[in-house]
Amino acid sequence: MPDEPFSNREIKEMFNDMCTKLDRIELQTNRTNGRVSSLEVWKGGIVGGISVLTVIVIPLLSWAMYTLSTFQNEVQTSTQMALDRTLSAYDVKIQ
């Protein structure tokens, strides 16, 4: 069959085969696009979460820890001053 032209029937069969293959390729492409889209949405959620964590949560936690440590120091200082005043008022000496 090297130099003989294809018959109309053979051309139609080849065309139908190509159409079938193209339909399968299109179906698989649509499936892949759906998977990629869902991964992109997931990635967007992760990036958004990290952004929120970096911009809001970490600074708030840092501020809260600083405030707590400062408050503890102030309470200790106030307590020590009150104790000193009380002891000096009663003239009590601790050995």
N, CA, C and O atoms as a MOPAC input file, in Angstrom:
PM7 MOZYME 1SCF
protein

 N      0.79400 1    -1.20100 1     0.00000 1
 C      0.00000 1     0.00000 1     0.00000 1
 C      0.83900 1     1.26800 1     0.00000 1
 O      0.28500 1     2.32900 1     0.28600 1
 N      2.10400 1     1.23900 1    -0.29200 1
 C      2.91800 1     2.42900 1    -0.17700 1
 C      2.51800 1     3.54600 1    -1.12900 1
 O      2.44600 1     4.70300 1    -0.71600 1
 N      2.25900 1     3.23200 1    -2.38500 1
 C      1.95000 1     4.28800 1    -3.34300 1
 C      0.48200 1     4.38100 1    -3.70800 1
 O      0.09400 1     5.23600 1    -4.50500 1
 N     -0.32100 1     3.53500 1    -3.15200 1
 C     -1.73400 1     3.54900 1    -3.48700 1
 C     -2.45500 1     4.58200 1    -2.62600 1
 O     -2.16400 1     4.69200 1    -1.43500 1
 N     -3.37500 1     5.33200 1    -3.19200 1
 C     -4.11800 1     6.31400 1    -2.40000 1
 C     -5.09800 1     5.59500 1    -1.46900 1
 O     -5.51100 1     4.46400 1    -1.72500 1
 N     -5.45400 1     6.27900 1    -0.39200 1
 C     -6.41100 1     5.72000 1     0.55300 1
 C     -7.80600 1     5.82600 1    -0.01200 1
 O     -8.13900 1     6.78000 1    -0.71600 1
 N     -8.62300 1     4.83100 1     0.30400 1
 C    -10.01500 1     4.87400 1    -0.13500 1
 C    -10.79300 1     5.78300 1     0.81800 1
 O    -10.31000 1     6.10100 1     1.90500 1
 N    -11.96300 1     6.19100 1     0.42500 1
 C    -12.80800 1     7.04500 1     1.26700 1
 C    -13.13000 1     6.36400 1     2.59200 1
 O    -13.15400 1     7.01900 1     3.63400 1
 N    -13.37400 1     5.07100 1     2.56300 1
 C    -13.68000 1     4.31700 1     3.77300 1
 C    -12.49500 1     4.35500 1     4.72500 1
 O    -12.67500 1     4.55900 1     5.92600 1
 N    -11.28100 1     4.16100 1     4.20700 1
 C    -10.08200 1     4.18200 1     5.05700 1
 C     -9.85900 1     5.58300 1     5.64800 1
 O     -9.47800 1     5.72500 1     6.81100 1
 N    -10.09700 1     6.58900 1     4.84600 1
 C     -9.93700 1     7.96500 1     5.32600 1
 C    -10.94400 1     8.24300 1     6.43400 1
 O    -10.59800 1     8.85800 1     7.44300 1
 N    -12.20000 1     7.79300 1     6.25700 1
 C    -13.21700 1     7.98800 1     7.29400 1
 C    -12.84000 1     7.24900 1     8.57300 1
 O    -13.02300 1     7.78800 1     9.66500 1
 N    -12.32000 1     6.03000 1     8.46400 1
 C    -11.89500 1     5.27000 1     9.64600 1
 C    -10.75900 1     5.98700 1    10.37800 1
 O    -10.77800 1     6.09900 1    11.60400 1
 N     -9.77700 1     6.46700 1     9.62500 1
 C     -8.66600 1     7.19300 1    10.25100 1
 C     -9.16700 1     8.48100 1    10.91700 1
 O     -8.72700 1     8.83500 1    12.01000 1
 N    -10.07400 1     9.16200 1    10.25700 1
 C    -10.63500 1    10.39300 1    10.82800 1
 C    -11.40200 1    10.08800 1    12.11500 1
 O    -11.27100 1    10.80500 1    13.10700 1
 N    -12.20800 1     9.01200 1    12.09200 1
 C    -12.95500 1     8.61700 1    13.29100 1
 C    -12.00100 1     8.22300 1    14.42700 1
 O    -12.24700 1     8.56100 1    15.58500 1
 N    -10.92500 1     7.51800 1    14.10200 1
 C     -9.92500 1     7.15800 1    15.11500 1
 C     -9.29200 1     8.41200 1    15.72700 1
 O     -9.10800 1     8.50300 1    16.94100 1
 N     -8.96500 1     9.37200 1    14.86300 1
 C     -8.37400 1    10.62100 1    15.36200 1
 C     -9.36200 1    11.37900 1    16.24500 1
 O     -8.97800 1    11.93600 1    17.27400 1
 N    -10.62000 1    11.39900 1    15.84900 1
 C    -11.63500 1    12.07800 1    16.66000 1
 C    -11.78800 1    11.40500 1    18.01700 1
 O    -11.91700 1    12.08400 1    19.03600 1
 N    -11.77300 1    10.07800 1    18.03600 1
 C    -11.87100 1     9.34000 1    19.29200 1
 C    -10.68600 1     9.66200 1    20.19400 1
 O    -10.85200 1     9.90700 1    21.38900 1
 N     -9.49500 1     9.65900 1    19.61600 1
 C     -8.30200 1     9.97700 1    20.40400 1
 C     -8.35000 1    11.40900 1    20.91100 1
 O     -7.99000 1    11.67200 1    22.05800 1
 N     -8.78500 1    12.32500 1    20.07900 1
 C     -8.89900 1    13.72600 1    20.50800 1
 C     -9.92200 1    13.88400 1    21.63200 1
 O     -9.71700 1    14.67200 1    22.55500 1
 N    -11.01700 1    13.13600 1    21.55200 1
 C    -12.02300 1    13.18600 1    22.61800 1
 C    -11.42400 1    12.69600 1    23.94400 1
 O    -11.66700 1    13.28500 1    24.99700 1
 N    -10.63400 1    11.60400 1    23.87800 1
 C     -9.98300 1    11.09900 1    25.09200 1
 C     -8.97000 1    12.10400 1    25.64000 1
 O     -8.87600 1    12.30600 1    26.85100 1
 N     -8.21600 1    12.72600 1    24.74000 1
 C     -7.23700 1    13.73600 1    25.16600 1
 C     -7.95300 1    14.91200 1    25.82300 1
 O     -7.50600 1    15.41000 1    26.85600 1
 N     -9.04700 1    15.35200 1    25.23900 1
 C     -9.80000 1    16.47600 1    25.80400 1
 C    -10.35900 1    16.11800 1    27.18300 1
 O    -10.30300 1    16.92900 1    28.10700 1
 N    -10.88900 1    14.92000 1    27.31900 1
 C    -11.42400 1    14.47800 1    28.60700 1
 C    -10.33000 1    14.46100 1    29.67100 1
 O    -10.53300 1    14.94400 1    30.78500 1
 N     -9.16900 1    13.90200 1    29.32500 1
 C     -8.06700 1    13.84900 1    30.28800 1
 C     -7.55400 1    15.25000 1    30.61300 1
 O     -7.17900 1    15.52200 1    31.75400 1
 N     -7.53600 1    16.13300 1    29.63000 1
 C     -7.11000 1    17.51800 1    29.86500 1
 C     -8.06100 1    18.20900 1    30.82600 1
 O     -7.62000 1    18.93900 1    31.71500 1
 N     -9.35600 1    17.99200 1    30.66200 1
 C    -10.33700 1    18.59200 1    31.57200 1
 C    -10.15700 1    18.06300 1    32.99600 1
 O    -10.25800 1    18.82600 1    33.95600 1
 N     -9.89500 1    16.77700 1    33.13600 1
 C     -9.65600 1    16.20700 1    34.46300 1
 C     -8.41800 1    16.83500 1    35.10100 1
 O     -8.43200 1    17.22000 1    36.27100 1
 N     -7.35300 1    16.92900 1    34.31300 1
 C     -6.10200 1    17.50600 1    34.82100 1
 C     -6.29600 1    18.96100 1    35.20500 1
 O     -5.79800 1    19.40200 1    36.24100 1
 N     -7.01900 1    19.71200 1    34.37800 1
 C     -7.27100 1    21.11200 1    34.70000 1
 C     -8.05000 1    21.24500 1    36.00400 1
 O     -7.79400 1    22.16300 1    36.78300 1
 N     -8.98700 1    20.35200 1    36.24900 1
 C     -9.74200 1    20.37200 1    37.49600 1
 C     -8.84700 1    20.10900 1    38.69600 1
 O     -8.98100 1    20.75800 1    39.73400 1
 N     -7.93400 1    19.15400 1    38.55300 1
 C     -7.00900 1    18.85400 1    39.64900 1
 C     -6.08300 1    20.03500 1    39.91700 1
 O     -5.84300 1    20.40200 1    41.06700 1
 N     -5.57000 1    20.62100 1    38.84400 1
 C     -4.66700 1    21.76500 1    38.99100 1
 C     -5.40600 1    22.93500 1    39.63700 1
 O     -4.85400 1    23.62600 1    40.49300 1
 N     -6.64500 1    23.15200 1    39.22800 1
 C     -7.42400 1    24.25200 1    39.81700 1
 C     -7.62400 1    24.03800 1    41.30900 1
 O     -7.49800 1    24.97900 1    42.09300 1
 N     -7.93400 1    22.81200 1    41.70700 1
 C     -8.13200 1    22.56100 1    43.14100 1
 C     -6.82400 1    22.72600 1    43.90200 1
 O     -6.84100 1    23.20000 1    45.03800 1
 N     -5.69700 1    22.35300 1    43.31800 1
 C     -4.40900 1    22.56500 1    43.96800 1
 C     -4.08000 1    24.04900 1    44.08900 1
 O     -3.49900 1    24.48000 1    45.08500 1
 N     -4.45100 1    24.83200 1    43.07400 1
 C     -4.21000 1    26.27100 1    43.13400 1
 C     -5.05200 1    26.91200 1    44.23600 1
 O     -4.58400 1    27.82300 1    44.91900 1
 N     -6.27400 1    26.45100 1    44.41300 1
 C     -7.12500 1    26.97200 1    45.49000 1
 C     -6.51900 1    26.61200 1    46.84100 1
 O     -6.47600 1    27.44900 1    47.74200 1
 N     -6.05300 1    25.38100 1    46.99000 1
 C     -5.42500 1    24.93300 1    48.22600 1
 C     -4.18200 1    25.76700 1    48.52400 1
 O     -3.96900 1    26.20600 1    49.65400 1
 N     -3.36700 1    25.97600 1    47.49300 1
 C     -2.15400 1    26.78000 1    47.65500 1
 C     -2.51000 1    28.20600 1    48.06600 1
 O     -1.83800 1    28.78400 1    48.92100 1
 N     -3.54000 1    28.77200 1    47.48000 1
 C     -3.97400 1    30.11400 1    47.84600 1
 C     -4.39500 1    30.19100 1    49.30600 1
 O     -4.10300 1    31.17500 1    49.98600 1
 N     -5.07200 1    29.16800 1    49.78700 1
 C     -5.46800 1    29.12800 1    51.18900 1
 C     -4.27300 1    29.06500 1    52.12200 1
 O     -4.24700 1    29.73200 1    53.15600 1
 N     -3.29200 1    28.26800 1    51.75800 1
 C     -2.08100 1    28.15700 1    52.57500 1
 C     -1.33100 1    29.48800 1    52.59000 1
 O     -0.91400 1    29.95100 1    53.65200 1
 N     -1.15900 1    30.10100 1    51.43000 1
 C     -0.45000 1    31.38400 1    51.35800 1
 C     -1.20300 1    32.45300 1    52.14300 1
 O     -0.58800 1    33.25500 1    52.84700 1
 N     -2.52500 1    32.47000 1    52.02900 1
 C     -3.32800 1    33.42800 1    52.78500 1
 C     -3.20700 1    33.20500 1    54.28700 1
 O     -3.09400 1    34.15700 1    55.05900 1
 N     -3.23300 1    31.95200 1    54.68900 1
 C     -3.09700 1    31.63100 1    56.10900 1
 C     -1.75100 1    32.05200 1    56.67100 1
 O     -1.66800 1    32.58300 1    57.77800 1
 N     -0.70300 1    31.81300 1    55.90600 1
 C      0.63100 1    32.21700 1    56.35200 1
 C      0.72900 1    33.73400 1    56.41600 1
 O      1.36100 1    34.28000 1    57.32100 1
 N      0.11100 1    34.41400 1    55.46400 1
 C      0.12300 1    35.87700 1    55.47700 1
 C     -0.58400 1    36.41500 1    56.71900 1
 O     -0.07100 1    37.31300 1    57.38800 1
 N     -1.74300 1    35.87700 1    57.02300 1
 C     -2.48000 1    36.30700 1    58.21000 1
 C     -1.66600 1    36.02000 1    59.46600 1
 O     -1.58800 1    36.85100 1    60.37100 1
 N     -1.06800 1    34.84700 1    59.51200 1
 C     -0.25100 1    34.47300 1    60.65700 1
 C      0.91400 1    35.44900 1    60.82900 1
 O      1.20300 1    35.89000 1    61.94100 1
 N      1.56700 1    35.77600 1    59.74100 1
 C      2.72400 1    36.66000 1    59.79900 1
 C      2.34000 1    38.08500 1    60.15300 1
 O      3.02800 1    38.73700 1    60.93900 1
 N      1.25900 1    38.56900 1    59.58700 1
 C      0.90500 1    39.97800 1    59.75500 1
 C      0.12400 1    40.23500 1    61.03900 1
 O      0.27300 1    41.30200 1    61.63600 1
 N     -0.69400 1    39.29900 1    61.47600 1
 C     -1.58400 1    39.57200 1    62.60900 1
 C     -1.22700 1    38.76100 1    63.84800 1
 O     -1.01400 1    39.33900 1    64.91400 1
 N     -1.15800 1    37.46200 1    63.73900 1
 C     -1.05100 1    36.60700 1    64.91500 1
 C      0.30200 1    36.74700 1    65.61300 1
 O      0.34900 1    36.90300 1    66.83300 1
 N      1.38300 1    36.69300 1    64.87100 1
 C      2.70800 1    36.76100 1    65.49500 1
 C      2.92100 1    38.09500 1    66.20800 1
 O      3.37300 1    38.09300 1    67.35300 1
 N      2.61500 1    39.23700 1    65.58000 1
 C      2.75700 1    40.49300 1    66.32500 1
 C      1.86400 1    40.55500 1    67.57000 1
 O      2.28900 1    41.06400 1    68.60700 1
 N      0.64300 1    40.04600 1    67.47800 1
 C     -0.23000 1    40.04100 1    68.66300 1
 C      0.34300 1    39.18600 1    69.79100 1
 O      0.31200 1    39.58300 1    70.95600 1
 N      0.85900 1    38.02500 1    69.44300 1
 C      1.47200 1    37.17300 1    70.46100 1
 C      2.70000 1    37.84200 1    71.07500 1
 O      2.91100 1    37.77100 1    72.28600 1
 N      3.50000 1    38.48400 1    70.24700 1
 C      4.68000 1    39.19200 1    70.75700 1
 C      4.26200 1    40.29700 1    71.71400 1
 O      4.82900 1    40.44800 1    72.79600 1
 N      3.27000 1    41.06200 1    71.30500 1
 C      2.77500 1    42.14500 1    72.16200 1
 C      2.23500 1    41.59000 1    73.48400 1
 O      2.50300 1    42.14400 1    74.55000 1
 N      1.47300 1    40.49500 1    73.40700 1
 C      0.89500 1    39.91000 1    74.61200 1
 C      1.98700 1    39.40500 1    75.55300 1
 O      1.89400 1    39.59500 1    76.76600 1
 N      3.00300 1    38.77200 1    75.01600 1
 C      4.09300 1    38.27800 1    75.85500 1
 C      4.84900 1    39.44400 1    76.50200 1
 O      5.20100 1    39.38000 1    77.68000 1
 N      5.09500 1    40.49800 1    75.73700 1
 C      5.77400 1    41.67100 1    76.28300 1
 C      4.93400 1    42.30800 1    77.40100 1
 O      5.45000 1    42.64700 1    78.46600 1
 N      3.64000 1    42.46100 1    77.13600 1
 C      2.74900 1    43.05800 1    78.12600 1
 C      2.69400 1    42.21300 1    79.39100 1
 O      2.72300 1    42.75000 1    80.49800 1
 N      2.61800 1    40.91200 1    79.23800 1
 C      2.56800 1    40.01700 1    80.39200 1
 C      3.84500 1    40.10200 1    81.21000 1
 O      3.79600 1    40.16900 1    82.43800 1
 N      4.98500 1    40.09900 1    80.53700 1
 C      6.24600 1    40.17700 1    81.28900 1
 C      6.38600 1    41.52400 1    81.97900 1
 O      6.87900 1    41.58700 1    83.10500 1
 N      5.96400 1    42.59900 1    81.33100 1
 C      6.01000 1    43.92200 1    81.94300 1
 C      5.06800 1    43.97500 1    83.14300 1
 O      5.41600 1    44.52100 1    84.19000 1
 N      3.88400 1    43.40800 1    82.98500 1
 C      2.90400 1    43.38700 1    84.07000 1
 C      3.44600 1    42.60800 1    85.27000 1
 O      3.28500 1    43.03000 1    86.41500 1
 N      4.08800 1    41.47200 1    85.00200 1
 C      4.65900 1    40.68100 1    86.08900 1
 C      5.73500 1    41.46900 1    86.83800 1
 O      5.80100 1    41.42600 1    88.06600 1
 N      6.56800 1    42.18200 1    86.09700 1
 C      7.60600 1    42.99300 1    86.73900 1
 C      6.98300 1    44.09900 1    87.58500 1
 O      7.45300 1    44.37800 1    88.68800 1
 N      5.93500 1    44.72600 1    87.07500 1
 C      5.25900 1    45.78800 1    87.82200 1
 C      4.60600 1    45.23900 1    89.08800 1
 O      4.65300 1    45.87400 1    90.14200 1
 N      4.00300 1    44.07200 1    88.98400 1
 C      3.37300 1    43.45100 1    90.15200 1
 C      4.43300 1    43.11100 1    91.19300 1
 O      4.23600 1    43.35100 1    92.38500 1
 N      5.55300 1    42.55500 1    90.74800 1
 C      6.62100 1    42.22600 1    91.67800 1
 C      7.14000 1    43.48500 1    92.36800 1
 O      7.34300 1    43.49500 1    93.58200 1
 N      7.35200 1    44.53200 1    91.59900 1
 C      7.84800 1    45.78900 1    92.16100 1
 C      6.84000 1    46.37200 1    93.13900 1
 O      7.21200 1    46.80000 1    94.23200 1
 N      5.57600 1    46.39300 1    92.76100 1
 C      4.53300 1    46.93400 1    93.63300 1
 C      4.41000 1    46.11600 1    94.91300 1
 O      4.26700 1    46.67100 1    96.00200 1
 N      4.46500 1    44.81300 1    94.77600 1
 C      4.35800 1    43.93300 1    95.93400 1
 C      5.54500 1    44.14400 1    96.87100 1
 O      5.37900 1    44.20700 1    98.08900 1
 N      6.72800 1    44.25100 1    96.30100 1
 C      7.92300 1    44.46100 1    97.12400 1
 C      7.85900 1    45.80900 1    97.83500 1
 O      8.22600 1    45.91400 1    99.00500 1
 N      7.39000 1    46.84700 1    97.12500 1
 C      7.26900 1    48.16300 1    97.74900 1
 C      6.24300 1    48.13000 1    98.88100 1
 O      6.48000 1    48.70600 1    99.94300 1
 N      5.11700 1    47.47100 1    98.67000 1
 C      4.08000 1    47.38500 1    99.70500 1
 C      4.59300 1    46.61000 1   100.91000 1
 O      4.33800 1    46.98000 1   102.05500 1
 N      5.30900 1    45.54700 1   100.64200 1
 C      5.87400 1    44.75300 1   101.73400 1
 C      6.89900 1    45.56900 1   102.51400 1
 O      6.92000 1    45.53300 1   103.74400 1
 N      7.74000 1    46.29500 1   101.80700 1
 C      8.73600 1    47.14100 1   102.46800 1
 C      8.06500 1    48.19600 1   103.34000 1
 O      8.50500 1    48.44500 1   104.46300 1
 N      6.99600 1    48.81900 1   102.82600 1
 C      6.27000 1    49.82700 1   103.60300 1
 C      5.63500 1    49.21200 1   104.84000 1
 O      5.66300 1    49.79900 1   105.92200 1
 N      5.07000 1    48.04000 1   104.67500 1
 C      4.43000 1    47.37400 1   105.80600 1
 C      5.45700 1    47.00800 1   106.86200 1
 O      5.23800 1    47.22600 1   108.05400 1
 N      6.57000 1    46.45500 1   106.42400 1
 C      7.60700 1    46.06900 1   107.37300 1
 C      8.21100 1    47.28600 1   108.06500 1
 O      8.50100 1    47.24700 1   109.26000 1
 N      8.39800 1    48.35900 1   107.31200 1
 C      8.97000 1    49.56200 1   107.92600 1
 C      7.96700 1    50.21300 1   108.87700 1
 O      8.36500 1    50.81700 1   109.87300 1
 N      6.68700 1    50.10000 1   108.58500 1
 C      5.66600 1    50.68300 1   109.45500 1
 C      5.62900 1    49.95800 1   110.78800 1
 O      5.38800 1    50.58500 1   111.82000 1
 N      5.85700 1    48.67600 1   110.79200 1
 C      5.82900 1    47.89400 1   112.03000 1
 C      7.22000 1    47.69000 1   112.59600 1
 O      7.39600 1    47.07500 1   113.64800 1
 N      8.19900 1    48.21100 1   111.89000 1
 C      9.57600 1    48.10800 1   112.30300 1
 C      9.97100 1    46.64100 1   112.55300 1
 O     10.55200 1    46.28700 1   113.57900 1
 N      9.62500 1    45.81200 1   111.56100 1
 C      9.92100 1    44.38400 1   111.63000 1
 C     11.17200 1    44.14500 1   110.78700 1
 O     11.30800 1    44.67000 1   109.68200 1
 N     12.05500 1    43.36100 1   111.32400 1
 C     13.25500 1    43.02200 1   110.58200 1
 C     13.26800 1    41.52400 1   110.33800 1
 O     13.05000 1    40.72600 1   111.25000 1
 N     13.52500 1    41.16200 1   109.10300 1
 C     13.57900 1    39.74500 1   108.74200 1
 C     15.03300 1    39.31500 1   108.71600 1
 O     15.87400 1    39.93400 1   108.06500 1
 N     15.30300 1    38.25600 1   109.43000 1
 C     16.68800 1    37.79600 1   109.50100 1
 C     16.95300 1    36.70900 1   108.50600 1
 O     18.07300 1    36.20300 1   108.42700 1

